Amino acid sequence: MKIILDTNFLVDCAKFHIDYQEELKEHNLFVLNKTLDELEKLINQKKAKYAKPALEILQEKGIKILKTRKKGSVDDILTQLKGYAIATADKKLKNKIKNKKIFTIRQKKYIKCFTN
């Protein structure tokens, strides 16, 4: 299965020391280029303590980057993409996503999948 990793999912995995690549090793992992931009913005604004480690881990693991030229927020793009599951910790995004598999963090320890 192809899974796109959302910004807050990456930040939370860094925060809780969750190895998402190991937990999701049977799947192909991707990240949007706009997600990288969001992480950079958080780092520059010093809004998220774990944004920098999240970006470093992402680069270290060599996750594939999907380039998109679509307009709108990352959340809007994620809800429109077809053929991908979404890994997120964002409650609003989870509610927007319909008929897709969603991977989320449970008990600050592991990743769980469900269909919305």
PETADA-V781624 format. One record per residue. N is the residue number from 1. D_LAST is the distance of its C-alpha to the last C-alpha in Angstrom with 1 decimal. Layout:
# PETADA-V781624
n:d_last
N:D_LAST
N:D_LAST
This chain:
# PETADA-V781624
n:d_last
1:16.3
2:16.6
3:14.9
4:15.7
5:16.6
6:16.3
7:19.4
8:18.5
9:17.0
10:20.5
11:22.4
12:20.8
13:21.5
14:25.0
15:25.4
16:24.3
17:26.0
18:23.1
19:23.9
20:20.7
21:22.7
22:23.8
23:20.5
24:18.9
25:22.2
26:21.1
27:19.0
28:20.3
29:19.7
30:20.1
31:20.6
32:21.2
33:24.8
34:23.8
35:22.1
36:25.5
37:27.1
38:24.9
39:26.0
40:29.6
41:29.5
42:28.4
43:31.2
44:33.7
45:32.9
46:32.8
47:29.7
48:27.8
49:30.0
50:27.7
51:27.1
52:30.3
53:29.6
54:26.0
55:27.7
56:30.4
57:28.2
58:26.2
59:29.5
60:31.0
61:28.2
62:28.6
63:25.0
64:25.0
65:24.8
66:23.2
67:25.5
68:24.2
69:26.4
70:23.8
71:24.5
72:22.3
73:20.5
74:18.6
75:15.4
76:16.2
77:17.0
78:13.9
79:11.8
80:14.4
81:14.9
82:14.4
83:14.6
84:13.3
85:10.7
86:10.7
87:12.4
88:12.5
89:13.6
90:13.4
91:11.8
92:12.4
93:10.9
94:7.5
95:7.8
96:9.1
97:6.7
98:5.5
99:5.6
100:6.0
101:6.6
102:7.0
103:10.4
104:11.8
105:15.2
106:16.0
107:19.4
108:20.7
109:21.5
110:18.9
111:15.7
112:12.8
113:9.9
114:6.6
115:3.8
116:0.0
